[in-house]
Amino acid sequence: MTGFYKFSWYIALQACLFACNPVSVSGSKVIQVVDGDTLLVQHASGATESLELQFIDAPEREQPYGREAKMFLHSKVYDKYMHISEAGEIIVDGENINLAMIKTGFAWLPPKAMPYELQLAYSEAQSDAMNSAKGLWSQAHALRVPPWIWRDQGKQKKGNPMPQRTESHP
């Protein structure tokens, strides 16, 4: 299943959950930050669910800035109530957390489809973070290995703890 169809399915599921039981989407509390783009939330019913932040890809925990991304996300969402916007973004205290991760340089825009209406804001946020050398953009170019490449290269293979950069975008 391609990223676009997974996203479409996710949005449809969230819309159904919201229509059928608004508590399952709105008013859920973040009880754990797993990594820089994954949360564990507890709904009012007591059920827990793992949520991946859409439209971003944060460094893996073993990567440079992986721990910092997790800590930043933790500072924004832990023990707070959140809801999911119509577009699929995590909102806490009125702040778009997905976009905040990009703005601060703690996540990349992944090479997968996103809704057209969000593209400009996310692209500008990443450009601003890059131009200001925020977060992961403060590293030497050779150290900036996007998480999707890191995962594709086997994360931390023995004898090769840092995958080599294989693409040319910043």
Steps between C-alpha positions, in 0.01 A plus 500: 500500500652834397549789742217700343252216538615429855448866582157504332402191693628657823300821444187300417547295817551812711192663348295193580634485853426867549148468363428187701686587817659846520677410822723255312659785303443818694601531862742210506796535734860436397640249748829414327727635229646197327733689266507822300187420303306240700271551800307272731168659592229405744141567405226595745378140481835388645611335176849580378615546144831562325489799261759590240528868412403543136696704243832479686780252555716556807849356541508150642609473863845373397552782251648841572220720637277199567511550877465877465194459276340270756580741785358797308181310418476390864524862617212595269252218556570280803216483752292738288173460320511494122269471206546420134419769243289426195823469302647247745734724700548476877384817677600573862418829673403641159839419346551280195762259637580341163591840355690597818726197455589620148539868603748415774707267284411183688335328203515477122228521243485142374487426127138389517183672396330753724183700448552788259373760748779410745793483257592870501500542879710186556743577217551857625548378857769255391673762283502745792644235735767410244595864433517570874699180569249385761512156656619230264575765237787623719690177428755457228329405174656152501341422838146587388370159403122507461325238716350319200852445364628403847227236526554378143869451568432283801526767772811384685659210323802354673813683396296783342335701778437801274348437157655708224296773338380379159282782372567859417217699657589698816 
